[in-house]
Amino acid sequence: MLENKYLTAKQLLLSGKIKTLSELLAIVDKTPFSRHAKTTPERFNKMIENPALFRMGDIYNMAQVIGVDDKLLVDLVHNEYVKRRRRRH
């Protein structure tokens, strides 16, 4: 079942329909996804709350789990960071 969610996420990412991390997390389950991406759910939640905390390795692991190019996930985290920064101002 998880593979189906990752496949769906991959297709939506590649088609450009997912543009932020929030949209991705609406499809994949956070806890299993965080573990597959080699981080703890607690740390993953902190990174989601503050996207500036993501390390490149975290992003690369997430891309590998979904099966997409690393740059797609870098852009996704960047878009989330910009979205949250705009809300604060």
Secondary structure, 3 states (H helix, E strand, C coil): CHHHHHHHHHHHHHHCCCCCHHHHHCCCCHHHHHHHCCCCHHHHHHHHHCHHHCCHHHHHHHHHHHCCCHHHHHHHHHHHHHHHHHHHC
